[in-house]
Amino acid sequence: MVSSAAELSNLSPDFAVGGSALVLSPKNGSVARAALAPGTEQQDTPRRRLAIGRTPGDASVEGGSKAPCDGAVAPSPSQPAGAVASDGAGVGLVYDERMTKHYNLLDDGHPERPARIVRIFESLEEAGLADRCVRIPCRAATREELLLKHTEKHVDTMLNIETLTEEEATELGERYKSVYLCPGSAQAGLLAAGSVIEGVAAVCRGDVGRSICVVRPPGHHAECECAMVHRYDTGRFFPGGELGHFESHGKGEGAGYSVNVPWDVRGGFKKGHPAPGDAEYLEAFEKLLLPIAADFQPDLVVVSSGFDAAAGDPLGECEVTPAGYHALTRMLLSLAGGRVVVVLEGGYNLESISNSMVACTRALFGDPMPPPASEAGTGDGEAGPAPPAHHFHAETVERVRAHLAPLWPSLRAPGEEVVAQASELRVPAAALRGTIAEMERALREHAESDESYERLRRRQQAVLFQLEEVPPDPPQVKSQEGWSTLRLSFDGSTAGPPYLLAMLHVLTPEQVVQSIGYALQAGANGVVLVNSGHAHSPPEAAMAMLGVQRASLKGPSGGASGKAGKAQLEALAECFGAARQAYPRAWLGVSLPQLPAAQVFKWLMSHCPTANAVWLHQLACKPADVTWESSVDASGGGQPQQPQALAVRLEKWLTDHQPALKGVVRERQIASWKGLVIGSVAIQGQDRVHHAQDDDGMGDACQTLLRHWVTIASSVCDVVATGSPDPGRACAVAKLKAMGGVTPVALTSSGCQGEDVGAAGCVDVAIADGRALAGGATAEEGKLFEFDIEQLRAWVSRWRDA
């Protein structure tokens, strides 16, 4: 809702291993942050240090003495004198039950619920820790403090929530992703943000030595203009994208200050490896984060403490135990003279977060961990030698270390050579203008070696395609909403992801009903119906040449072609009606290549209102304006060669503010369509954005263009569908990886052998029609209209086993 902790402090840069964020406030006035959970974020450059909790221009600290963290938070004048201890040795506690006034009006079981902080506080009391803490009075953040991070428009919108009715607040929450709102949300959010400021201030003033803040709603993913409530999985886990990869380490002066340790939890599961747990997190701390932090020498450590990585958490799926969190917290106390502030953020298993926060608090007091109940009386609770990290996850830690070693001396192995970063290379001007051949020649003449040439070329492509100027993602696509919508569409089915869909080309209602039965028997999650031009109602509207005919719901019929298109739609509606009557609870989607995307929803609500999904084939959007050049491959042995179009440079990045896209969003809202929306991106029949977009050897420019294309499309769609442009070959895995992470990706199966193995872990939905199941492009056309149940069952089995 509104940012707290590091967000309000505008602190940067950051390290990340998953769900918690570690903020390091250094002596030199810049700030570093580290995230320690299953997912990651990045800041590009160091930001200015801000004085929060004071009126603008007030550089003094109450009491006249210099605080341990110069320029930190002054006490609020509204707080009573003597409200906090003054010996600087205690542990402060921030908690206010008024933060429970933020709750979901429509879903009592929502993971981010008021019971999170209530259960934690009760556990602290039961453990005798709450009474030992110094209670720090809570207060609401001021509007001026919020404006240090957020835009004026967003702040005013949030502050106005308390004046709304329950219905109005719920409607406002639906405009954002991963957020619910109620009239009490404003007060709870203000208390969370302001109370964290006070918890930090108490430590910085020396009133307490360290503090814990039991607050909600969480603000760790809030943006400057957006309310939002990390494991990496090759960029497919929230928040998604390449920013969570270890190569995303910041830019310019901020290079090296964003440190990501990207656990591939799903990839490990698929290979039979356990999830990251205590040993893996300790390894990341010992080999990466603590050495970097020691180099950095912070004055203050703020832990944006998400317990998503705790054993038992339904989202993170990692295995960090309370003893693990205790050990990690104790390690942090070696930094900044022990000035550590632990702020509750994520984590959604009530037992896990309560036990974990109790463990962190014990560590802040310097208490040992008591032994588990089953081992009571057998020891003092201190952990023995930690087991080694699992090799699968240890390799991730080593890759991060090797990548960051040129930027952090403490990470370098003895004798390890430091290679210049590509961002430090200077590309000659001649290599940035002219034809591809001319630029290539200039680049090679400038390079001193093959290794230097490769690094120069990578930097050249970054300049030509403006890779450091990619527009920010629209606020509405920066969350897990796509995956949540996908799971809800399939009623939380455990048979996925990937969810497996059979595409059925309709002929008659009888054929459709029979084929859907085959698909469901074979184990498919659902069926997508499409009329590829073979069915018409009335039959006499068919044209001599079969195929999809374009239609429009506006204006004249469009002649024979338009009439044929409408007859195809009518036939599809009849087939869908028969299917829904026969299978009232089955997952049934429709594909409508006959209609422009903006007209689809009106037609759906009139003809197929109970469809679970619609596939928008004519989704008109593109990520950028690109300059192309025709080139002939000279390696053809004297044989005539066809000119090949090559992407040369990017002229302009485009955003989601494209009229065609806005029209689709508007029509979806008008129709109140609640089903899943699938949109085609980089698929057969669409203009390409880069000549290498279907090659596994694609470079950074192509990957960035594809990801941005998906980002723009996902402002309209819940799922993007892609595939190979050639029905005879499998889709490039590099393409699927580049497109993953923003929103769920669906793959249209080519039927190629081994396709499922290569794409496993990269897609969330796989779609195949009868022809693909029968062998792809070489299969006879009749296979479009029927499913061989054995072939379909084998396809389902291959994907499930991949």
C-alpha positions in Angstrom: 0.0 0.0 0.0 2.5 2.6 1.2 6.2 1.8 1.6 7.9 1.1 4.9 11.4 0.5 6.1 13.9 0.7 3.2 11.2 2.0 0.8 10.5 5.1 2.9 14.2 5.7 3.5 14.8 5.5 -0.2 17.8 3.3 0.5 19.9 1.7 -2.1 21.6 -0.4 -3.5 20.7 -4.0 -2.5 21.8 -7.6 -2.1 19.3 -10.4 -2.5 19.0 -14.1 -1.7 15.2 -14.2 -1.4 12.1 -12.8 0.6 13.8 -10.6 3.2 15.6 -7.3 2.4 18.8 -6.2 4.2 19.5 -2.5 4.1 23.0 -1.4 4.9 23.5 2.3 5.8 27.2 3.2 5.4 29.5 5.8 6.8 30.0 7.6 3.5 26.4 8.7 3.0 25.3 6.2 0.4 23.3 3.2 1.3 23.2 -0.5 0.4 20.4 -3.1 0.6 20.3 -6.8 0.6 17.4 -9.2 0.0 17.6 -12.6 1.6 14.7 -14.9 0.4 13.5 -16.7 -2.6 13.2 -13.7 -4.9 15.0 -10.5 -5.7 14.9 -6.9 -6.7 17.5 -4.3 -7.9 18.4 -0.7 -7.6 20.5 0.7 -10.4 22.4 3.6 -8.7 23.1 4.9 -5.2 20.5 7.4 -4.1 20.8 10.4 -1.8 20.5 9.9 1.9 17.3 11.3 3.4 16.4 12.7 6.8 13.0 11.1 7.5 10.8 12.2 10.4 11.9 15.8 10.4 10.6 18.9 8.8 12.4 19.9 5.6 15.5 21.9 6.4 15.8 20.7 10.0 19.2 19.2 10.3 19.3 18.9 14.0 18.8 15.9 16.1 16.8 16.2 19.3 18.9 16.4 22.4 21.7 18.2 20.7 24.0 15.2 20.3 25.0 13.5 17.1 23.1 10.2 16.5 25.1 7.0 15.6 23.6 7.3 12.1 24.0 11.0 11.1 21.1 12.2 9.1 18.7 9.4 10.2 15.3 9.8 11.9 14.6 12.4 14.5 11.8 11.6 17.0 8.3 12.7 16.3 7.3 15.7 18.5 4.0 14.0 19.1 5.5 11.2 21.1 5.6 11.6 24.9 9.0 12.2 26.6 10.6 9.1 28.0 8.6 6.8 25.7 11.7 4.8 24.9 14.7 3.6 26.9 17.8 5.8 26.8 20.5 3.3 27.7 20.9 2.1 24.1 21.3 -1.5 25.2 17.8 -2.9 24.9 15.8 -4.3 22.1 12.9 -2.1 20.9 9.5 -3.5 19.9 7.0 -1.9 17.5 3.5 -3.3 17.5 0.0 -1.8 17.3 -3.2 -3.8 17.0 -4.7 -1.1 14.9 -2.8 -2.5 11.9 -5.3 -5.4 11.9 -7.9 -2.9 10.5 -6.6 -3.7 7.1 -8.3 -6.9 5.9 -9.8 -8.5 2.9 -13.6 -7.9 2.7 -14.1 -10.7 0.1 -11.7 -13.4 1.3 -11.2 -14.2 5.0 -8.5 -16.7 4.1 -6.3 -14.4 2.1 -2.6 -15.2 3.0 -1.8 -11.6 4.0 -4.3 -11.4 6.9 -4.5 -9.6 10.2 -3.7 -12.8 12.2 -0.1 -12.6 11.0 0.9 -9.8 13.4 -1.4 -11.0 16.2 0.0 -14.5 16.2 3.6 -13.1 16.1 3.0 -10.8 19.0 1.3 -13.6 21.0 4.3 -15.9 20.4 6.7 -13.2 21.6 4.6 -12.9 24.7 4.5 -16.6 25.3 8.3 -16.8 24.9 8.7 -14.1 27.5 10.4 -11.8 24.9 7.8 -9.1 24.6 8.1 -8.1 28.3 11.9 -7.9 27.9 11.6 -5.5 25.0 11.4 -1.7 25.1 8.0 -0.7 23.7 8.4 2.0 21.0 5.3 4.1 20.5 3.7 3.7 17.1 2.5 6.6 15.0 1.2 7.3 11.5 3.6 8.4 8.8 3.1 12.0 7.8 2.2 13.0 4.3 5.6 14.7 3.9 7.3 11.5 4.8 5.3 9.5 2.3 6.2 12.0 -0.5 9.8 11.1 0.0 9.1 7.9 -1.8 5.7 8.1 -3.5 4.1 10.5 -5.9 1.6 13.0 -4.6 -1.2 11.4 -6.6 -0.6 8.0 -5.1 -0.4 9.3 -1.6 -3.6 11.3 -1.9 -5.4 8.3 -3.3 -4.3 6.1 -0.4 -5.1 8.7 2.2 -8.6 9.0 0.8 -9.4 5.3 1.4 -10.8 5.9 4.9 -13.6 8.1 3.3 -14.7 5.3 1.0 -17.5 2.8 1.5 -16.5 -0.9 1.7 -17.7 -1.4 -1.9 -15.7 1.6 -3.1 -12.6 0.5 -1.3 -12.9 -3.0 -2.8 -13.3 -1.6 -6.3 -10.2 0.6 -5.8 -8.1 -2.4 -4.7 -9.1 -4.3 -7.8 -7.3 -1.6 -9.9 -4.0 -2.7 -8.4 -2.2 -6.1 -8.4 -1.8 -8.2 -5.3 -3.6 -5.7 -3.2 -7.0 -5.6 -1.4 -8.3 -2.5 0.3 -10.9 -1.6 3.0 -11.8 1.6 4.7 -9.3 0.8 7.5 -6.4 0.2 5.1 -5.2 3.8 5.1 -4.8 3.9 8.9 -3.0 0.5 9.0 -0.6 1.5 6.2 0.2 4.8 7.7 0.8 3.2 11.1 3.1 0.5 9.5 5.2 3.1 7.7 5.4 5.6 10.5 6.1 3.0 13.2 9.0 1.6 11.2 10.4 5.1 11.0 10.2 5.3 14.8 11.8 1.8 15.2 14.7 2.9 13.0 14.9 6.3 14.8 15.2 4.7 18.2 18.2 2.7 17.1 19.9 5.6 15.3 19.5 7.9 18.3 20.9 5.2 20.6 17.7 4.8 22.6 17.9 1.1 22.0 20.6 -1.1 20.5 18.4 -2.9 18.0 14.6 -3.2 17.3 11.9 -5.4 15.8 8.9 -4.0 14.0 5.8 -6.3 13.9 3.9 -4.3 11.2 1.5 -4.8 8.3 0.4 -4.3 5.6 3.8 -5.2 4.0 5.2 -2.5 1.7 8.3 -4.3 0.3 7.1 -4.3 -3.3 5.3 -0.9 -3.3 6.2 1.4 -6.2 6.3 5.2 -6.3 2.9 5.2 -8.0 1.6 1.7 -7.2 0.4 -0.3 -4.2 1.7 -3.9 -4.1 1.8 -6.3 -1.4 11.3 -14.0 -4.2 12.7 -17.1 -5.3 13.9 -16.7 -8.9 13.2 -19.9 -10.9 15.0 -18.6 -14.1 13.0 -15.3 -13.9 9.6 -17.0 -13.7 8.9 -16.4 -10.0 7.6 -13.1 -8.6 8.4 -10.4 -9.3 9.8 -12.1 -12.4 12.1 -10.9 -15.2 15.9 -10.7 -15.5 16.2 -8.1 -12.7 16.4 -11.0 -10.3 19.4 -12.6 -12.0 22.8 -12.2 -10.6 24.0 -10.4 -13.8 21.5 -7.6 -12.9 24.0 -6.0 -10.4 23.3 -2.3 -10.9 24.6 0.3 -13.4 27.1 3.1 -13.5 28.1 4.2 -10.0 25.7 1.6 -8.6 27.4 -1.4 -10.3 27.9 -4.2 -7.8 25.5 -2.8 -5.2 22.6 -4.9 -6.2 23.5 -8.5 -5.3 21.1 -11.3 -6.3 21.4 -14.9 -5.3 18.8 -16.5 -7.5 17.6 -19.8 -6.2 16.1 -22.0 -8.9 13.7 -23.9 -6.6 11.4 -25.3 -9.4 14.4 -26.3 -11.4 15.8 -28.2 -8.4 12.5 -29.9 -7.8 12.4 -31.1 -11.4 15.9 -32.7 -11.0 15.0 -34.2 -7.6 17.0 -31.7 -5.5 15.7 -30.3 -2.2 14.7 -26.7 -1.8 17.2 -24.2 -0.3 17.3 -24.4 3.5 19.5 -23.4 6.4 22.7 -24.7 4.9 22.2 -22.9 1.6 21.3 -19.6 3.1 24.2 -19.8 5.5 26.5 -20.5 2.6 25.2 -17.4 0.7 25.7 -15.3 3.8 29.2 -16.6 4.5 30.6 -16.6 1.0 28.8 -13.5 -0.5 26.8 -11.2 1.7 28.9 -10.8 4.8 32.2 -10.3 2.9 30.5 -7.6 0.8 29.0 -6.1 3.9 32.3 -6.0 5.6 33.8 -4.2 2.6 30.9 -1.8 2.7 31.1 -1.0 6.5 27.5 0.0 7.2 26.3 2.1 10.1 22.9 0.5 10.2 21.3 -2.8 9.0 17.6 -2.8 8.3 16.1 -6.3 7.5 12.9 -6.1 5.4 12.1 -9.5 6.9 10.0 -11.6 4.7 9.6 -15.2 6.0 8.6 -16.5 2.6 11.7 -18.7 2.8 10.5 -20.3 6.0 9.8 -24.0 6.0 6.0 -24.5 5.5 5.4 -21.2 3.6 2.9 -21.8 0.8 4.6 -19.4 -1.7 8.3 -19.6 -1.2 8.6 -23.4 -0.8 12.0 -23.1 0.8 13.1 -24.8 4.0 14.7 -22.3 6.3 14.0 -23.3 10.0 13.7 -21.0 13.0 17.2 -22.1 14.0 18.4 -21.0 10.5 16.9 -17.6 11.0 18.4 -17.3 14.4 21.9 -18.1 13.0 21.4 -15.6 10.1 20.4 -12.8 12.5 23.3 -13.5 14.8 25.6 -13.2 11.8 24.1 -9.8 11.0 24.9 -8.5 14.5 28.5 -8.5 13.5 27.8 -5.6 11.3 27.2 -1.9 12.1 28.1 -2.4 15.8 25.0 -4.6 16.1 22.6 -1.8 15.1 20.0 -4.0 13.4 16.3 -3.3 12.7 14.1 -6.3 11.8 10.9 -5.3 10.0 8.2 -7.9 9.2 7.3 -8.0 5.5 6.2 -11.3 3.8 5.7 -14.8 5.0 2.2 -16.4 5.1 2.3 -19.5 7.2 1.2 -18.3 10.7 3.2 -20.9 12.6 6.3 -20.4 10.5 6.4 -16.6 10.7 5.7 -16.7 14.5 8.4 -19.2 15.2 10.8 -17.5 12.9 10.3 -14.0 14.4 10.7 -15.4 17.9 14.0 -16.9 16.7 15.2 -13.6 15.3 14.2 -11.8 18.5 16.2 -14.3 20.6 19.2 -13.6 18.4 18.8 -9.9 18.9 18.9 -10.4 22.7 21.9 -12.7 22.4 19.9 -15.7 23.6 20.7 -19.2 22.3 18.1 -21.2 20.5 16.3 -23.6 22.8 16.4 -27.2 21.6 13.3 -28.6 19.8 10.7 -30.1 22.1 11.7 -33.6 21.0 15.3 -32.9 22.2 14.6 -30.9 25.4 17.2 -31.6 28.1 19.7 -32.9 25.6 21.7 -29.8 25.0 21.9 -26.0 25.2 20.1 -25.5 21.9 23.2 -24.2 20.0 23.5 -25.7 16.5 26.2 -28.1 15.8 28.3 -28.0 12.6 26.1 -27.0 9.7 25.7 -29.5 7.0 27.2 -28.6 3.6 24.9 -26.8 1.1 23.4 -29.0 -1.6 25.6 -28.9 -4.6 22.8 -27.7 -6.9 22.3 -24.5 -4.9 26.0 -24.2 -3.9 26.7 -23.9 -7.7 24.4 -20.8 -7.8 26.4 -19.2 -4.9 29.7 -19.9 -6.7 28.4 -18.4 -10.0 27.3 -15.2 -8.1 30.7 -15.0 -6.4 32.6 -15.3 -9.7 30.4 -12.7 -11.4 30.8 -10.2 -8.6 34.4 -10.8 -7.9 35.6 -8.0 -10.3 33.5 -5.5 -8.3 34.2 -6.7 -4.7 37.8 -7.5 -3.7 36.7 -9.7 -0.8 35.1 -12.2 -3.2 38.1 -12.8 -5.3 39.9 -16.1 -5.0 43.8 -15.9 -4.7 45.3 -15.0 -8.0 41.9 -14.6 -9.7 42.2 -12.2 -12.7 39.8 -9.3 -12.7 38.2 -8.9 -16.1 36.9 -5.4 -17.1 33.2 -5.1 -17.1 31.5 -4.5 -20.4 30.0 -1.3 -19.1 33.5 0.1 -18.8 34.3 -0.5 -22.5 34.3 2.3 -25.0 32.8 1.4 -28.4 34.3 3.5 -31.3 31.9 5.9 -32.9 32.4 4.2 -36.3 31.0 1.0 -34.9 27.7 2.8 -34.1 26.8 4.1 -37.5 26.5 2.9 -41.1 25.6 -0.6 -42.3 26.0 -3.8 -40.4 29.1 -4.7 -42.4 30.7 -1.2 -41.8 30.0 -1.3 -38.1 31.4 -4.9 -37.9 34.6 -3.9 -39.6 35.1 -0.9 -37.3 34.6 -3.0 -34.2 37.1 -5.7 -35.3 39.7 -3.1 -36.1 39.3 -1.6 -32.7 39.3 -4.9 -30.8 42.7 -6.1 -29.5 41.7 -9.8 -29.2 38.8 -12.1 -29.8 37.9 -11.8 -26.2 37.9 -8.0 -26.3 35.9 -8.2 -29.5 33.1 -10.2 -27.9 32.9 -7.8 -25.0 32.9 -4.8 -27.3 30.2 -6.3 -29.5 28.0 -6.9 -26.5 28.5 -3.3 -25.4 27.8 -2.1 -29.0 24.5 -4.0 -29.1 23.6 -2.4 -25.8 24.1 1.0 -27.2 22.5 0.4 -30.6 19.4 -1.1 -29.0 19.3 1.3 -26.1 19.3 -1.5 -23.5 19.9 0.9 -20.7 16.8 3.0 -21.6 14.1 0.3 -21.5 10.8 1.9 -20.3 9.7 0.7 -16.8 7.1 -2.0 -16.6 3.6 -0.6 -16.3 2.5 -0.8 -12.6 -0.3 -3.3 -13.3 2.1 -6.0 -14.5 4.6 -6.0 -11.7 3.2 -8.8 -9.6 2.1 -12.4 -9.4 -1.4 -11.6 -10.7 -1.0 -13.5 -13.9 0.0 -16.7 -12.1 -2.7 -16.2 -9.5 -5.3 -15.7 -12.3 -4.0 -18.8 -14.1 -4.3 -21.0 -11.0 -7.8 -19.7 -10.2 -8.8 -20.4 -13.8 -8.0 -24.1 -13.2 -9.6 -24.1 -9.7 -6.2 -24.6 -8.1 -5.7 -27.9 -9.9 -2.6 -29.8 -8.7 -2.1 -31.2 -12.3 0.0 -28.1 -13.3 1.7 -26.0 -14.1 2.3 -26.5 -16.9 -1.4 -26.8 -17.6 -2.0 -28.9 -20.7 -4.7 -27.9 -23.2 -5.9 -29.6 -26.3 -6.9 -27.4 -29.1 -9.9 -28.7 -31.0 -10.7 -27.4 -34.5 -14.5 -27.6 -34.7 -16.6 -29.2 -37.4 -19.9 -30.2 -35.8 -21.3 -30.1 -32.2 -21.3 -33.9 -32.2 -17.6 -34.1 -33.1 -16.7 -31.5 -30.5 -18.5 -33.3 -27.7 -16.9 -36.6 -28.5 -13.4 -35.1 -28.9 -13.6 -33.2 -25.6 -14.4 -36.5 -23.9 -11.2 -38.0 -25.3 -9.1 -35.1 -24.2 -10.3 -35.1 -20.7 -9.9 -38.9 -20.4 -6.3 -38.5 -21.6 -5.6 -36.1 -18.7 -5.7 -32.7 -20.4 -6.6 -29.8 -18.1 -9.0 -28.4 -20.6 -9.8 -27.8 -24.3 -9.6 -24.7 -26.5 -12.2 -24.5 -29.3 -11.3 -22.8 -32.6 -13.0 -22.6 -35.9 -10.2 -22.6 -38.5 -12.6 -22.1 -41.3 -14.1 -25.5 -41.7 -17.5 -25.0 -40.1 -20.2 -22.4 -41.0 -23.6 -21.6 -39.8 -25.4 -21.3 -42.2 -23.4 -23.7 -44.4 -24.1 -21.7 -47.5 -22.0 -18.8 -46.2 -18.9 -20.8 -46.7 -16.5 -19.6 -49.4 -14.9 -21.9 -52.0 -11.5 -21.5 -50.4 -11.5 -22.6 -46.8 -9.7 -20.8 -44.0 -10.3 -18.2 -41.3 -12.2 -15.2 -42.7 -12.1 -11.9 -40.9 -15.3 -10.4 -39.6 -16.3 -7.3 -37.8 -19.2 -6.5 -35.4 -19.2 -2.9 -36.6 -20.4 -1.5 -39.9 -21.1 -3.4 -43.1 -20.7 -7.2 -43.3 -17.5 -6.9 -45.4 -18.9 -8.8 -48.4 -18.6 -12.6 -48.8 -15.5 -12.8 -46.7 -17.2 -10.9 -43.8 -20.3 -13.1 -44.0 -18.2 -16.2 -44.0 -16.3 -15.0 -40.9 -19.6 -14.4 -39.1 -20.9 -17.8 -40.1 -17.7 -19.3 -38.7 -18.3 -17.5 -35.4 -21.9 -18.7 -35.3 -20.8 -22.3 -35.9 -18.2 -22.0 -33.1 -21.0 -20.7 -30.7 -23.2 -23.6 -31.5 -20.3 -26.1 -30.9 -19.4 -24.3 -27.6 -23.0 -24.5 -26.4 -23.2 -28.2 -27.0 -19.8 -28.7 -25.3 -20.9 -26.7 -22.2 -24.1 -28.6 -21.9 -22.3 -31.9 -22.1 -19.4 -30.9 -19.8 -20.8 -28.2 -17.5 -17.7 -28.2 -15.2 -15.0 -28.7 -17.8 -12.4 -26.0 -18.6 -13.3 -24.7 -22.0 -11.7 -21.9 -23.8 -12.3 -20.3 -27.2 -10.0 -18.9 -29.8 -11.4 -16.2 -32.1 -9.0 -15.4 -35.0 -12.0 -14.0 -36.9 -12.3 -10.9 -34.8 -10.2 -7.9 -33.9 -9.1 -8.1 -30.3 -11.2 -5.2 -29.2 -14.4 -6.8 -30.4 -13.8 -10.2 -28.9 -15.3 -9.5 -25.4 -18.7 -8.2 -26.6 -19.1 -11.3 -28.8 -18.1 -13.6 -25.9 -20.6 -12.2 -23.5 -23.3 -12.7 -26.1 -22.4 -16.2 -27.3 -20.0 -17.9 -24.9 -20.3 -16.2 -21.5 -19.3 -19.3 -19.6 -16.0 -19.8 -21.4 -13.0 -20.1 -19.1 -10.6 -18.3 -21.4 -10.3 -16.5 -24.7 -7.3 -16.4 -27.0 -6.6 -13.1 -28.7 -4.9 -13.8 -32.0 -5.1 -10.3 -33.5 -3.4 -8.5 -30.6 -1.9 -5.5 -32.2 1.1 -4.4 -30.1 4.8 -4.1 -30.6 7.6 -3.2 -28.2 9.7 -0.9 -30.3 10.4 0.7 -33.6 13.4 -1.1 -35.1 15.5 -0.3 -38.2 16.1 -3.3 -40.5 18.6 -4.0 -43.2 18.6 -6.6 -46.0 21.7 -8.7 -46.1 22.8 -11.7 -48.2 24.7 -14.5 -46.6 27.9 -14.8 -48.6 28.7 -18.3 -47.3 26.4 -20.1 -49.8 29.1 -21.6 -52.0 28.2 -19.5 -55.0 24.6 -20.5 -54.9 21.9 -17.7 -55.1 20.9 -16.6 -51.6 17.7 -15.1 -50.4 18.1 -11.7 -48.7 17.8 -11.8 -45.0 16.3 -9.0 -42.9 18.5 -8.1 -40.0 17.7 -5.8 -37.1 20.3 -3.0 -37.0 19.3 -0.6 -34.3 16.4 0.5 -32.2 14.8 3.8 -33.0 12.4 4.1 -30.1 11.0 2.1 -27.3 7.2 1.9 -27.1 5.0 1.5 -24.1 1.6 0.1 -23.3 0.1 3.5 -24.3 -0.9 2.2 -27.7 -4.4 3.0 -29.0 -5.1 -0.6 -30.0 -4.1 -1.9 -26.6 -6.1 0.7 -24.7 -9.1 -0.2 -26.8 -8.8 -3.9 -25.7 -8.5 -3.0 -22.1 -11.5 -0.7 -22.3 -13.7 -3.3 -24.0 -12.7 -6.0 -21.5 -13.8 -3.7 -18.7 -17.0 -2.7 -20.3 -17.9 -6.4 -20.9 -16.9 -7.2 -17.3 -15.1 -10.3 -18.7 -13.7 -12.3 -15.8 -12.2 -15.2 -17.7 -8.6 -15.8 -18.6 -7.2 -13.8 -21.5 -4.4 -15.3 -23.7 -2.6 -13.1 -26.2 -0.3 -14.1 -29.0 3.3 -12.7 -28.9 6.2 -13.5 -31.3 4.2 -16.3 -32.9 3.7 -17.4 -36.5 2.0 -14.8 -38.6 3.2 -11.8 -36.6 5.9 -9.3 -37.5 9.3 -10.1 -35.9 11.0 -7.7 -33.5 14.5 -9.1 -34.0 16.0 -11.5 -36.6 17.3 -13.8 -33.9 14.1 -14.1 -31.9 13.6 -17.8 -32.8 17.3 -18.8 -32.3 18.8 -20.3 -29.2 21.8 -18.1 -29.8 20.0 -14.8 -29.4 21.8 -12.0 -27.6 20.9 -9.5 -25.0 19.2 -7.1 -27.4 16.8 -9.8 -28.7 16.1 -11.0 -25.2 15.3 -7.5 -23.9 13.0 -6.8 -26.9 11.1 -10.1 -26.3 10.7 -9.4 -22.6 9.4 -5.9 -23.2 7.0 -7.2 -25.8 5.6 -9.6 -23.2 5.5 -6.7 -20.7 3.4 -4.6 -23.0 1.1 -7.5 -23.9 0.6 -8.4 -20.3 -1.0 -5.0 -19.6 -3.9 -6.6 -21.5 -3.4 -10.4 -21.2 -3.1 -12.8 -18.3 -1.1 -15.3 -20.4 1.1 -14.8 -23.5 1.2 -17.5 -26.1 4.1 -18.1 -28.4 5.7 -20.9 -30.5 8.0 -21.7 -33.4 7.4 -19.8 -36.7 8.2 -23.1 -38.4 5.7 -25.9 -37.6 8.5 -28.4 -38.3 10.8 -27.3 -35.5 10.6 -26.8 -31.8 10.4 -23.4 -30.2 13.8 -22.0 -29.1 14.3 -22.5 -25.4 16.1 -19.2 -25.2 13.0 -17.5 -26.6 10.9 -19.0 -23.8 13.3 -18.0 -21.1 13.5 -14.5 -22.4 9.7 -14.2 -22.4 9.3 -15.8 -18.9 8.9 -14.0 -15.6 6.6 -11.1 -16.5 3.4 -13.2 -16.8 2.6 -16.9 -17.6 3.8 -18.2 -20.9 1.9 -20.7 -23.1 3.6 -22.7 -25.8 1.8 -23.9 -28.9 3.3 -27.3 -29.4 4.9 -28.1 -32.8 4.8 -31.8 -32.2 8.6 -32.1 -32.5 10.3 -34.9 -30.6 11.8 -33.8 -27.3 10.1 -30.4 -27.4 8.6 -31.0 -23.9 12.0 -31.8 -22.4 13.6 -28.6 -23.7 10.6 -26.4 -22.7 10.0 -27.9 -19.3 10.4 -25.3 -16.6 10.0 -22.5 -19.1 6.3 -22.5 -19.8 3.2 -22.5 -17.7 0.7 -23.8 -20.3 1.3 -26.1 -23.3 -1.3 -26.3 -26.1 -1.4 -28.9 -28.8 -3.9 -29.8 -31.6 -4.6 -33.1 -33.2 -2.1 -32.4 -36.0 0.7 -31.6 -33.6 0.0 -34.7 -31.6 0.1 -36.8 -34.8 3.6 -35.6 -35.8 3.3 -31.9 -36.6 3.4 -30.3 -40.0 3.6 -33.6 -41.9 0.4 -35.0 -40.4 -2.7 -35.2 -42.5 -5.3 -32.4 -42.3 -7.9 -34.8 -40.9 -6.0 -34.9 -37.7 -7.1 -31.4 -37.0 -10.6 -32.6 -36.1 -10.0 -35.6 -33.9 -7.8 -36.7 -31.1 -6.1 -40.0 -31.0 -6.6 -40.7 -27.3 -3.4 -42.7 -27.0 -1.3 -40.0 -28.7 -2.9 -37.4 -26.5 -2.3 -39.5 -23.4 1.4 -39.9 -24.4 1.7 -36.2 -24.9 0.3 -35.5 -21.5 2.6 -38.1 -19.9 5.7 -36.6 -21.6 4.9 -33.2 -20.2 4.1 -34.4 -16.8 7.4 -36.4 -16.6 9.6 -33.6 -18.2 
